[in-house]
Amino acid sequence: MPKSKSQTISPEAAFEMNQQVWKRGAFIHGKRLLKNMKVKGNTPLEALEAMILAGPIMSFRRTQVTTLTDSRLVIRTLNCPPAEARYRDGRGVFNGVPGCTLLLATYAGLIDPRIQTKCVCCTPNPENPEYWCEWEFTLPQDNGNER
């Protein structure tokens, strides 16, 4: 941590600190959400959907669930205020995938450690400009059946 205004840290060190904040914050928020949510009786991916949509990071984004089965959940963010502000202010693209992956994978792990988290696409997303990013969560099924 810098000791004075004139002391700076490397971009790599700043990135690592940012990742640690995402990891710890996701765990704290996730535990709080689970404590206050009523997810008993839900499938793991239903519980994860509820948790993501109620979470402090995703709650200020427009989010759309495109797929929800017992083994697969796909969520799209239709807007991303931090990325939009960067574009508006001319600061360019920031790779939010590492931080968002930590957040979402931590939430998934709190629900069920078998849930896998994957970023399908993220900003900039020229192939699908109607949404900013898409996340897929998969859960191996013991019997191989989806509902």
N, C-alpha and C positions, 0 to 999 in steps of 0.2 A: 504494500500500500504506500503511495507517495507520502512523503513527510512534509513537503512544501509544494506550493503552487508551481514552482519552477521544475520540480522533479516529475518526470513522466514515466509511464510504463509502456512496455511494448504492446503492439496490437495482439500478439499471441497471449501475453499475460492477461490483458483485458478480456480477451475471449474466454480464457480459462476461468477467470473470476465470474464472468457472466454465466458460464455453464454451471458453476457451483451454486450460484444463486438460483438458477432455474431448477436444479435438482433438489435442493433443500426446500425451496418454496413450493414446488409441486408436491413433495411429500407432506409438508405441513398442511397445505390447502386440501390435498386429497384426503388426509385423515379427518380433517374437520368436516369436509363434505360428507364422508361416509358416516360419521357420527350423527349427523343431522338429517340424513336422507332415509327414506323408507324404501329400501330396495329388496327386502326379504321377499322371496318368492319370485323375483325377477331372474331371468337367465343372466349369466355373466355379461353378455354384450348389451342386454337391456339396461343393466345396472351401470355399465360403462357409458352408454349413451346419456343416461340421466346425469351422471357425474360430470361428463364433459360439458353438456349444455348448461349445467348449473354453476360450473366453475368460474372463478373470477376473470380468467383470461379470455375464455370463449364467450362469456355472457355479453360483452360489448361488441361482438361481431355478429353479423347475420350468418347463421349456420343452418345447413340443410342436411338432413339424413337422407341419403339416396338408397341405401340398402341396410336392412336389419333382418338377419336370420339367426339361428342358433350358433352358426359358425362364422358369420361375417357381418361386419358393420363398416359402412362407408359414410364418411362425413365430409362435406364440402364447406369451406368458408367463402361466402359470397362477397365479403368485403374484409379488408384488413387495415384498420385505422393507422397502425404504426407504419406500414408500408406505403399507404396512401399519403401520409404526411411526408415521408422521405421523398417520394416522387414530386409532390407539390412543392417542396422546398428545394428541389434540385440536388438532393443528396444521393440519389441513385438507389440501386438495389442493395438490400442487406439480406444476407442469407439467414432466414429465420428457422430453417429446418433443424439445426442442432438443438436450439432451445425448445422449439415446439415438440421435437421428438422426445426430449427428456421429460417435458411436461406430460405429454400424452402416454408415453410408455410407463411413466411412474404411476399415473392414474390406472392404467390397464393392469399393472402388476399388483396394485393394491386390491383390485377386484379379483383377479385370478392370474397367478404368475405364468400361466400357459398362454395368455393372450399375446399375440405378436403384433407389433405396431410398425406400419410402413407408410412413408410419405410417397404418395402416387405422383403428385406434382405440386410445385410451389412457385410462388412469384419469382421471376416473371413467368407467366403462363400463356404464351402466345397461341398455343393450340386450342385453349379453352378460355377465352377472355371473359366469359360470363361468371367465372369464379376464380378466386385467388389461389386456393390450394385444396387438395383432396387427400384424405387420410383413410387408410384401410386397416382394420383390426380383424385378425382371424384367430379362431379358437379351434384347435384340433378336436374333432368329434370322435368319441370312442366307438360309436356304431356307424359313423359315416353318413348319417341321415341329417338332412336339413328340414326345417318345417316350412 
